[in-house]
Amino acid sequence: MTALCSHQIMMQLGDITEKKPLRVLSMFDGIGTGLLALENLGLEIEEYFSCEIDDAALAVLNFRFHDRVTHLGSIHVLTTDKLRSLGHIDLLIGGSPCQELSLANPRRKGLYDPSSSGVLFFDFNRVLKFLQASAVKEGRNLFWLYENVKAMPHEFRDTISTTLGCKPGRELQLPVIEDRNEDRYEDGLLITERERLFGFPSHFTDANISLTQRQKLLGRAWCVPVIEKILIPLTKLFKESSMNPAAIPSPKPDTEDGRWINVHNRYVCEAKEKEPEVIFIGDSLIQHLAHMDYWNQVFAPMHALNFGIGGDTTQHVLWRITNGELDNVTPKVVVVLIGTNNTESAQEVAEGILEVVKLVREKQPDAYIVLLSLLPRGYLPNPLRDKNEAINAVVREKAQEMKKVEVLNIGQGLVQPDGTISHHDMYDYLHLTNAGYVKAFEPLAELLQQLLSEGEPEQDLTPSE
C-alpha cells in the first residue's frame, strides 16, 4: 500500500530558551498512532486531545492509553469557543477519511459533496487556520501534519495543496500485506502480524473487539515508524518525558499465542464470578505459589485468588489492575509481590511498587494491603540482590505513611551465613520450591489468619522488619 503524507513543520522557531511538554490535538485519531509514536520518541505529553467517534477505535484508545488521552468526540465539537478552551496547541495531526477521494473508489463523491466524508478535510483546515492564527498572535510555533491517500485525482490533490498552502511534503511507501489463508483470521495470528508490520506491539488492538474490527482499524491506521520519522524533529524542541516508566500502566508485549492477555482476561472473569477474601497479585513468585502444596494446604482454604503472571513488572500489574482485576470484588486483604523483574533504577522500581499500592487502595478502599518484600536472588551476592534490598528499604520507609498497609519481610532465612542461597529453597536461585514457599510465606500465613479472624484490622500495625 502506498500513502501520501503531507506534512508541514513551521521552522520559524526563534529562540527556544526552555523545552516544554507537548500539547497535541489529533483529529480523526483512530487508534492513537500519533500518541504511540510521540511516546516512542520519548517526548513528554502534557495533553493529548483526541477526536474520534468509532466505537472500536475508542475501545482500543481506552485499552492502551487510559487517562493519557482526553476524548473530545466528534470533530464537529471543535468550534471556535471549544478550541479556545483547550488552551494552546503545539501539534495538530490528522488524516481525514480517504474513501471518497481515492482513485480505487469508482463511486467517490469527492471533496465537496455534503454527503461525502471528503468534506471533512475542510474541518481539518478550519481548525488548522484557527490554531495558526492563535500561534501567530501569541508568538508561538505551531507544528502540523496532514495525511491522505496518494492515489487521488489531480484536482483533489491540487485543491488540498492550495488550501493548506503547501504541496505534499513526502510520499511514503508503506508495507505491503499479501493475501493469506482466511482460516488464519480465526486464531488472530494474521492480526498480530499486521500489528507488528505497522510498528504496533502484538495484540495492540486486542481490546475485546472482533477480528474484523481489528483488521479494519489497522487498515486505516498510520505506520508507527513512518510517523516517528516525520515527527522526530520535535525531540529537539520539546521536553523529554520525565515520567517514571515503572509507574506507568503498560500491557506486556505478548507472545504470538496471546497467553498474557488471555490470563489477564481469565483473572477479570474470576474477579466477577467469585467472592474471595484474599487476592494475591504479582509476578511468577505469586503465580507459582498457586501450584504448590503449600497453597492448597494454607491459602486456598482462606478463599484466596491468585492473580500472578510470570515475568510481570510494576507497569504490567498497574495495567492489569486498571483493566479490571480488582473490579467487582471486595476482598478483605490484597497481597502484593512485584518488582524483581523491573529493570529501572531501585528508586524508580520502589516508586512503581508504591504506585501499585496506591492503585490497589483506589480500587479497594476498605481492604488491608500486605506488601511483600522483594526476595534475595542469585546463588552468590550480586548487584541484583543488592538492588532488591535497596528497593525494600525505600518501600518500607514510604509505606509507613500509608494507612492499612503492612510491608512484610519474607526473605528471612533464605540467605545462608556464607551469603549463598540453597537450591532446596530456590531451585534456580530466583523461584521458590515448596519448601522455600513454606519458609518465606509462613509469616504471611500467620498475618492473614490474624486479619481474617479479627475482622477489620487495626490501622497502626507495626510493619515487620
ChimeraX attribute file (.defattr): number of C-alpha atoms within 10 A of each C-alpha:
attribute: neighborCount
match mode: 1-to-1
recipient: residues
	/A:1	11
	/A:2	13
	/A:3	16
	/A:4	19
	/A:5	23
	/A:6	23
	/A:7	20
	/A:8	19
	/A:9	16
	/A:10	10
	/A:11	9
	/A:12	9
	/A:13	11
	/A:14	9
	/A:15	6
	/A:16	10
	/A:17	7
	/A:18	9
	/A:19	12
	/A:20	16
	/A:21	18
	/A:22	22
	/A:23	19
	/A:24	23
	/A:25	25
	/A:26	26
	/A:27	24
	/A:28	22
	/A:29	26
	/A:30	26
	/A:31	28
	/A:32	24
	/A:33	22
	/A:34	24
	/A:35	23
	/A:36	18
	/A:37	24
	/A:38	21
	/A:39	15
	/A:40	12
	/A:41	17
	/A:42	16
	/A:43	24
	/A:44	19
	/A:45	21
	/A:46	13
	/A:47	17
	/A:48	21
	/A:49	21
	/A:50	27
	/A:51	23
	/A:52	21
	/A:53	16
	/A:54	15
	/A:55	12
	/A:56	19
	/A:57	23
	/A:58	21
	/A:59	17
	/A:60	22
	/A:61	26
	/A:62	17
	/A:63	20
	/A:64	23
	/A:65	19
	/A:66	16
	/A:67	10
	/A:68	15
	/A:69	17
	/A:70	14
	/A:71	18
	/A:72	18
	/A:73	17
	/A:74	14
	/A:75	18
	/A:76	10
	/A:77	12
	/A:78	20
	/A:79	13
	/A:80	12
	/A:81	9
	/A:82	11
	/A:83	16
	/A:84	14
	/A:85	10
	/A:86	13
	/A:87	10
	/A:88	18
	/A:89	24
	/A:90	19
	/A:91	21
	/A:92	21
	/A:93	20
	/A:94	21
	/A:95	23
	/A:96	20
	/A:97	19
	/A:98	23
	/A:99	19
	/A:100	20
	/A:101	26
	/A:102	21
	/A:103	15
	/A:104	11
	/A:105	12
	/A:106	9
	/A:107	11
	/A:108	18
	/A:109	18
	/A:110	21
	/A:111	21
	/A:112	14
	/A:113	12
	/A:114	11
	/A:115	10
	/A:116	16
	/A:117	19
	/A:118	22
	/A:119	19
	/A:120	20
	/A:121	20
	/A:122	16
	/A:123	15
	/A:124	22
	/A:125	15
	/A:126	15
	/A:127	18
	/A:128	21
	/A:129	13
	/A:130	14
	/A:131	24
	/A:132	19
	/A:133	12
	/A:134	17
	/A:135	17
	/A:136	11
	/A:137	9
	/A:138	10
	/A:139	11
	/A:140	15
	/A:141	19
	/A:142	23
	/A:143	21
	/A:144	22
	/A:145	20
	/A:146	22
	/A:147	21
	/A:148	22
	/A:149	21
	/A:150	21
	/A:151	15
	/A:152	20
	/A:153	12
	/A:154	10
	/A:155	11
	/A:156	16
	/A:157	18
	/A:158	14
	/A:159	12
	/A:160	20
	/A:161	14
	/A:162	11
	/A:163	13
	/A:164	20
	/A:165	10
	/A:166	13
	/A:167	15
	/A:168	20
	/A:169	16
	/A:170	14
	/A:171	14
	/A:172	15
	/A:173	12
	/A:174	16
	/A:175	12
	/A:176	11
	/A:177	11
	/A:178	5
	/A:179	7
	/A:180	9
	/A:181	7
	/A:182	8
	/A:183	10
	/A:184	11
	/A:185	15
	/A:186	12
	/A:187	12
	/A:188	19
	/A:189	17
	/A:190	21
	/A:191	23
	/A:192	26
	/A:193	17
	/A:194	21
	/A:195	23
	/A:196	16
	/A:197	18
	/A:198	21
	/A:199	17
	/A:200	21
	/A:201	18
	/A:202	22
	/A:203	26
	/A:204	22
	/A:205	27
	/A:206	19
	/A:207	18
	/A:208	12
	/A:209	14
	/A:210	13
	/A:211	17
	/A:212	11
	/A:213	14
	/A:214	24
	/A:215	19
	/A:216	12
	/A:217	18
	/A:218	20
	/A:219	14
	/A:220	13
	/A:221	18
	/A:222	24
	/A:223	22
	/A:224	22
	/A:225	17
	/A:226	16
	/A:227	17
	/A:228	19
	/A:229	11
	/A:230	17
	/A:231	20
	/A:232	15
	/A:233	11
	/A:234	18
	/A:235	15
	/A:236	11
	/A:237	17
	/A:238	19
	/A:239	18
	/A:240	19
	/A:241	17
	/A:242	10
	/A:243	13
	/A:244	15
	/A:245	18
	/A:246	26
	/A:247	23
	/A:248	18
	/A:249	24
	/A:250	21
	/A:251	23
	/A:252	20
	/A:253	15
	/A:254	16
	/A:255	13
	/A:256	14
	/A:257	14
	/A:258	17
	/A:259	12
	/A:260	20
	/A:261	19
	/A:262	12
	/A:263	14
	/A:264	21
	/A:265	17
	/A:266	14
	/A:267	20
	/A:268	21
	/A:269	15
	/A:270	18
	/A:271	22
	/A:272	15
	/A:273	11
	/A:274	14
	/A:275	16
	/A:276	20
	/A:277	18
	/A:278	24
	/A:279	25
	/A:280	21
	/A:281	24
	/A:282	24
	/A:283	24
	/A:284	22
	/A:285	22
	/A:286	22
	/A:287	18
	/A:288	19
	/A:289	22
	/A:290	20
	/A:291	11
	/A:292	16
	/A:293	15
	/A:294	18
	/A:295	21
	/A:296	13
	/A:297	10
	/A:298	15
	/A:299	21
	/A:300	16
	/A:301	9
	/A:302	18
	/A:303	13
	/A:304	22
	/A:305	22
	/A:306	22
	/A:307	27
	/A:308	26
	/A:309	21
	/A:310	14
	/A:311	18
	/A:312	20
	/A:313	27
	/A:314	30
	/A:315	26
	/A:316	24
	/A:317	33
	/A:318	25
	/A:319	23
	/A:320	23
	/A:321	20
	/A:322	19
	/A:323	19
	/A:324	18
	/A:325	25
	/A:326	24
	/A:327	15
	/A:328	16
	/A:329	20
	/A:330	20
	/A:331	20
	/A:332	20
	/A:333	25
	/A:334	25
	/A:335	25
	/A:336	25
	/A:337	24
	/A:338	29
	/A:339	28
	/A:340	25
	/A:341	15
	/A:342	19
	/A:343	13
	/A:344	14
	/A:345	14
	/A:346	21
	/A:347	18
	/A:348	18
	/A:349	31
	/A:350	27
	/A:351	21
	/A:352	28
	/A:353	27
	/A:354	21
	/A:355	19
	/A:356	28
	/A:357	22
	/A:358	16
	/A:359	17
	/A:360	21
	/A:361	19
	/A:362	11
	/A:363	19
	/A:364	19
	/A:365	13
	/A:366	14
	/A:367	20
	/A:368	25
	/A:369	25
	/A:370	22
	/A:371	26
	/A:372	21
	/A:373	24
	/A:374	22
	/A:375	23
	/A:376	26
	/A:377	24
	/A:378	18
	/A:379	18
	/A:380	16
	/A:381	15
	/A:382	12
	/A:383	11
	/A:384	16
	/A:385	18
	/A:386	14
	/A:387	18
	/A:388	20
	/A:389	17
	/A:390	18
	/A:391	23
	/A:392	25
	/A:393	15
	/A:394	16
	/A:395	21
	/A:396	23
	/A:397	11
	/A:398	13
	/A:399	17
	/A:400	16
	/A:401	9
	/A:402	15
	/A:403	14
	/A:404	21
	/A:405	24
	/A:406	23
	/A:407	21
	/A:408	22
	/A:409	20
	/A:410	22
	/A:411	17
	/A:412	13
	/A:413	12
	/A:414	21
	/A:415	19
	/A:416	11
	/A:417	8
	/A:418	8
	/A:419	13
	/A:420	16
	/A:421	23
	/A:422	17
	/A:423	15
	/A:424	14
	/A:425	22
	/A:426	21
	/A:427	15
	/A:428	15
	/A:429	18
	/A:430	18
	/A:431	19
	/A:432	25
	/A:433	19
	/A:434	20
	/A:435	15
	/A:436	21
	/A:437	21
	/A:438	19
	/A:439	17
	/A:440	20
	/A:441	20
	/A:442	15
	/A:443	15
	/A:444	19
	/A:445	16
	/A:446	11
	/A:447	15
	/A:448	21
	/A:449	13
	/A:450	12
	/A:451	16
	/A:452	15
	/A:453	10
	/A:454	10
	/A:455	9
	/A:456	14
	/A:457	16
	/A:458	12
	/A:459	12
	/A:460	12
	/A:461	12
	/A:462	12
	/A:463	16
	/A:464	11
	/A:465	10
